[in-house]
Amino acid sequence: MTYTLEISDDLRERLDEHTEADETYEEFIAELVSIYETEGAFLQEGYSE
């Protein structure tokens, strides 16, 4: 099943800054989800618990 997700122009611009030239938003988001599932959380520079 395919879903359509609407995003704001600001978020689209942010995604454009992080995706590689031939990478789709779907591929980028799948990679983020994979990292989150593996690590349990996204790492942030300068962040510590």
Secondary structure, 3 states (H helix, E strand, C coil): CCCCCCCCHHHHHHHHHHCCCCCCHHHHHHHHHHHHHHHCCCCCCCCCC
